[in-house]
Amino acid sequence: MASKQALGEVTGTGATILSLIQDPPDLPARQLGGLIEAARCELGAETARVLIADYALVSLQELGEDGPTGARQSIEGTLAGRSFARHEIVVSRGTPTTIWAPLAEGSDRFGVLELEHASWSDGLHHLLQPVLRILVLALISKCRYTDSVLRSRRTEPLSLAAEMQWDLLPPLTCSTSRASVSGILEPAYSIGGDSFDFSLNSNRLDFAIFDAVGHGMSAVLMSVAAVTSLRNARRSGSELAAVYQETDKLIEEQFGLSSFVTAQFGSLAIDTGELTWLNAGHPRPLLVRDDSCTGELSCRPSLPMGLGGSVVAITTDRLQPGDRVLFFTDGVTEARSPDGDQFGVPQLADLLVRATLDRLSTAETVRRLSGSVLAHNGAALRDDATLLLIDYHGSDGPDPH
């Protein structure tokens, strides 16, 4: 019974998990099971397991000692998936009662904790959060020493190019009270030349989206070079024009004149809403304001990086609280159905507005949009499709989670 006995077990919430962190055994991979068992004991549950989201964010699978175990379950249409997608605790009362609680590093979701209780009291809800925070920190810490969690993210083999891109990416989502950003890559298991990047610096959110010409390893190497060059220039304090020139020179010198990378990159001043950005031959982003799509943001394009061009324009747009700006690669709008119909900008804009009206979070919006592109395509994508969404909340934004 998870009543007085369970409450007694959790009075020192997180103590068992903390002891495992402070006195780790020799094999970190085996410790993951110990961490989950410690969480079960702290919460007085009969059973506990961690379900990890796959790279494509379409399914959940149990974390085992050396990778995934058990059957996969879809995020769509399941209670575990509802907890993940909505970032909320879900309770299914019965014998036993099952509880699903989201696992996330800040706003970056990676799975759910599933608990079974012989008897669940709503008074135990407040005990979940401290245990979840400690469990998340412990799992992230142990990920540095084992492949178990990353193996559990795979529903099929990753290509070498995709492995490189995933290792290069920042967390998929970052949220503050003033702004949120989230990105997603498809096809998740064979992504090539597409990538994105962001960094929250002081009162500024820096961002970028890339699309390297070609496919496979040659494209991913260009993308890696472009992302790394941009990060290096940004961290050195370079202005946008210098970032463009340095990356353009690198691509030209290392890959030749027939190689290039389209991109958009810039920064959002989160205290004022000023969006300053540069367009290097990339599709124009969409703006949603007051729950409707007002069209595309415009910046006169410079040549793609690697073609020896110069900066044509740097544009500043003033965002209003509640605005959403969606950046995307051409693989999104050019995805074709089995009948040959393009996904297109109008459909992308319509789905973005619907997600906005449904008040979906930044992360859930890009997950749903990406799923719509895959559903429209009906087969393997012929080109990479990447989305990067920025939500500007203003000075009094919502809870970032």
C-alpha positions, 0 to 999 in steps of 0.5 A: 500500500502506498499510503503511510508506508510510502510516505514514510519511505519518501520523507528523505526524498532523493536520498537513495538516488543521491547516495548512488551518485556520490558513491558510484559503482565501477560499471556506470551502465549497470548503475542506470538500473540502480537509479531507477530502482532508487526512484521506485523505492523513494516513491513507494511504487511496486514497479518503475521503468524509464521509457526513452523517446527515439530519435524521430520522437515517434515512439518510447521504449524501455531503457535496459542495462545495455540498450532498449528492452521490451516492446516499443509504444507509439507517442501518439495515442498512448498515455505514456505518449500523452505524458511525453507530448504534453509534459504532464503527469498522467494517472490511470487508476486501476489495479495497479494504478499506473503513473507516467511522469515526463523526464526532461532536462529543463524543457528538453524532453527525453522520456517518461518515468512509468510507475505502478502503485498498488494504491496511489494518493494524489498527495504523492504528486508533490513528491514526484518532482524532487525525485524526477529532478534528481533522476534526470540529473543522474541519468544525464551524468551517467550518459557520459560514461555509457551508450545505454541511453543512446542505444535506447533511442534507436529503432533502427540503425543510424547512418554514420552521417546521422551519427555525426549530426546528432553528436553535433546538435545542441539539445533539441529545445531550450525555453526561458520565460521570455523565449523558446527555441526548438528544432528537429531533423528528418529523416532522423536515422539517415540525416545528411546535410541539414543541421541547426544550432542555438545558444542562449547568451546573456540577453540574446538567443543566437540561432542558425539553420543549415542545408549543405548541398548534396547528400551523405557524408560529403554533405554532412562534412560541409554541414559540420564545418559550417556549424563549427565555423559559426560557433567559433566565430560567435564565441569569438564575438564576431559580428554576423557579416564576419561570421558569414565571411569566415564560413564562406571562406572555409567552405570554399577552401576545404570543399571547392567552388562547386560546394556550398551551404545555404543558411539563415542565422542571427540573434533574438534580443530577448529583452526587446524582441529585436530579431537580427538575421542574415539569409544565405540563400535559404527559404524565407521563414514564416511569422505567426502573429495574433494566431494567424500567419502574416506571411514570410519574413524577408531579408535580401539573400546573400549567396550561399556560403562557399560561393565567394559572395559578400553580405547583401543585407542584414535585417532586423525585425521587431517581434511582439510577445506571442510571435512565432518564427519558423525557419525550415529547409527546402526539404520540408516544403518540397516533400512530395506525396505518393501522388506527387503533390508538394507539401508546400508553404501554404500547408506548412503555414496552416499547420503552424497556425493550427498548432498555435491555436491549440497552444502547443509548446514550441517542442511539441509544435515542431514534433507535430509539424515534422510528423505531418511532413513524414505522413504527407510523404508516405515513404522515405524522404528524398531530401533532409527536412529540418525545422527550427521554431522560435517563440517570443514570449516577451517580458512576462512569458509562460512557464517554460515547461 
